[in-house]
């Protein structure tokens, strides 16, 4: 059974930090690039950050570049998103994504809510 389970979301004040985790199971984690996406109410689901299979290459949306860091631990089959200096506009449901380069087969997690509010 393929699973991507996000955790670590919650309520945080502007300027605060959160670390999201996504635990994978049921597939060959090291064969998949990983990404974090987010979707705010009434908005499209947009890419936040992505990381290559071995972790050597990362990419970030301009809106989070310099504040967020994506990382992965293939031994633990887990991908992380460290979010610093959070802003109100970061409020969204954050989704974990896995995609295989060979055929673009992909999986999605259920999402975790991040709310940035004073």
GIGI-V868603 format. One record per pair of residues at least 24 apart in sequence whose ideal C-beta (glycine too) atoms are under 10 Angstrom apart, sorted by the first residue. I is the first residue (numbers start at 1). J is the second residue. If there is no record, write none. Layout:
i->I j->J
i->I j->J
This chain:
i->1 j->25
i->1 j->26
i->1 j->27
i->2 j->26
i->2 j->27
i->2 j->98
i->2 j->107
i->2 j->108
i->3 j->27
i->3 j->107
i->3 j->109
i->3 j->110
i->4 j->29
i->4 j->32
i->4 j->34
i->4 j->77
i->4 j->79
i->4 j->95
i->4 j->96
i->4 j->97
i->4 j->98
i->4 j->106
i->4 j->107
i->4 j->108
i->4 j->109
i->4 j->110
i->4 j->111
i->5 j->78
i->5 j->96
i->5 j->109
i->5 j->110
i->5 j->112
i->6 j->36
i->6 j->79
i->6 j->81
i->6 j->93
i->6 j->94
i->6 j->95
i->6 j->96
i->6 j->108
i->6 j->109
i->6 j->110
i->6 j->111
i->6 j->112
i->6 j->113
i->7 j->78
i->7 j->96
i->7 j->109
i->7 j->112
i->8 j->80
i->8 j->81
i->8 j->82
i->8 j->83
i->8 j->94
i->8 j->112
i->8 j->114
i->9 j->83
i->9 j->92
i->9 j->93
i->9 j->94
i->9 j->111
i->9 j->112
i->9 j->113
i->9 j->114
i->9 j->115
i->10 j->112
i->10 j->113
i->10 j->114
i->10 j->115
i->11 j->91
i->11 j->113
i->11 j->114
i->11 j->115
i->11 j->116
i->11 j->117
i->12 j->83
i->12 j->86
i->12 j->90
i->12 j->91
i->12 j->114
i->12 j->115
i->12 j->116
i->12 j->117
i->13 j->86
i->13 j->88
i->13 j->116
i->13 j->117
i->13 j->118
i->14 j->85
i->14 j->86
i->14 j->87
i->14 j->88
i->14 j->89
i->14 j->90
i->14 j->116
i->14 j->117
i->14 j->118
i->15 j->84
i->15 j->85
i->15 j->86
i->15 j->87
i->15 j->116
i->15 j->118
i->16 j->83
i->16 j->84
i->16 j->85
i->16 j->86
i->16 j->116
i->17 j->67
i->17 j->82
i->17 j->83
i->17 j->84
i->17 j->85
i->17 j->86
i->18 j->81
i->18 j->82
i->18 j->83
i->18 j->84
i->18 j->86
i->18 j->90
i->18 j->94
i->18 j->112
i->18 j->114
i->18 j->116
i->19 j->69
i->19 j->71
i->19 j->80
i->19 j->81
i->19 j->82
i->19 j->83
i->19 j->84
i->20 j->48
i->20 j->68
i->20 j->70
i->20 j->79
i->20 j->80
i->20 j->81
i->20 j->82
i->20 j->83
i->20 j->94
i->20 j->95
i->20 j->96
i->20 j->112
i->20 j->114
i->21 j->73
i->21 j->76
i->21 j->78
i->21 j->79
i->21 j->80
i->21 j->81
i->21 j->96
i->21 j->112
i->22 j->72
i->22 j->77
i->22 j->78
i->22 j->79
i->22 j->80
i->22 j->81
i->22 j->94
i->22 j->95
i->22 j->96
i->22 j->97
i->22 j->98
i->22 j->109
i->22 j->112
i->23 j->76
i->23 j->77
i->23 j->78
i->23 j->79
i->23 j->96
i->23 j->109
i->24 j->72
i->24 j->74
i->24 j->76
i->24 j->77
i->24 j->78
i->24 j->79
i->24 j->96
i->24 j->98
i->24 j->107
i->24 j->109
i->25 j->77
i->26 j->77
i->26 j->107
i->27 j->77
i->27 j->98
i->27 j->100
i->27 j->105
i->27 j->107
i->28 j->53
i->28 j->74
i->28 j->77
i->28 j->98
i->28 j->100
i->29 j->53
i->29 j->72
i->29 j->73
i->29 j->74
i->29 j->75
i->29 j->76
i->29 j->77
i->29 j->78
i->29 j->79
i->29 j->98
i->30 j->54
i->30 j->55
i->30 j->72
i->30 j->74
i->30 j->75
i->30 j->77
i->31 j->74
i->31 j->98
i->31 j->99
i->31 j->100
i->31 j->101
i->31 j->102
i->31 j->105
i->32 j->72
i->32 j->74
i->32 j->79
i->32 j->97
i->32 j->98
i->32 j->99
i->32 j->100
i->32 j->101
i->32 j->102
i->32 j->105
i->32 j->106
i->32 j->107
i->33 j->57
i->33 j->59
i->33 j->72
i->33 j->79
i->33 j->97
i->33 j->98
i->33 j->99
i->33 j->100
i->33 j->101
i->33 j->106
i->34 j->70
i->34 j->71
i->34 j->72
i->34 j->74
i->34 j->78
i->34 j->79
i->34 j->80
i->34 j->81
i->34 j->96
i->34 j->97
i->34 j->98
i->34 j->99
i->35 j->59
i->35 j->70
i->35 j->79
i->35 j->81
i->35 j->95
i->35 j->96
i->35 j->97
i->35 j->98
i->35 j->99
i->35 j->106
i->35 j->108
i->36 j->60
i->36 j->61
i->36 j->64
i->36 j->68
i->36 j->70
i->36 j->79
i->36 j->80
i->36 j->81
i->36 j->83
i->36 j->94
i->36 j->95
i->36 j->96
i->36 j->97
i->36 j->109
i->37 j->61
i->37 j->92
i->37 j->93
i->37 j->94
i->37 j->95
i->37 j->96
i->37 j->97
i->37 j->108
i->37 j->109
i->37 j->111
i->38 j->63
i->38 j->64
i->38 j->81
i->38 j->90
i->38 j->91
i->38 j->92
i->38 j->93
i->38 j->94
i->38 j->95
i->38 j->111
i->38 j->112
i->38 j->114
i->39 j->92
i->39 j->93
i->39 j->94
i->39 j->95
i->39 j->111
i->40 j->89
i->40 j->90
i->40 j->91
i->40 j->92
i->40 j->93
i->40 j->114
i->41 j->91
i->41 j->92
i->41 j->93
i->43 j->92
i->45 j->92
i->45 j->93
i->45 j->95
i->45 j->97
i->45 j->108
i->45 j->111
i->46 j->92
i->47 j->97
i->48 j->81
i->48 j->83
i->48 j->90
i->48 j->92
i->48 j->94
i->48 j->95
i->48 j->97
i->49 j->79
i->49 j->81
i->49 j->82
i->49 j->83
i->50 j->79
i->50 j->97
i->50 j->99
i->51 j->79
i->51 j->80
i->51 j->81
i->52 j->101
i->53 j->99
i->53 j->100
i->53 j->101
i->55 j->79
i->63 j->87
i->63 j->89
i->63 j->90
i->64 j->89
i->64 j->90
i->79 j->109
i->81 j->112
i->81 j->114
i->83 j->114
i->83 j->116
i->86 j->114
i->86 j->115
i->86 j->116
i->86 j->117
i->87 j->116
i->88 j->115
i->88 j->116
i->88 j->117
i->88 j->118
i->89 j->116
i->90 j->114
i->90 j->115
i->90 j->116
i->91 j->115
i->91 j->116
i->91 j->117
i->92 j->116
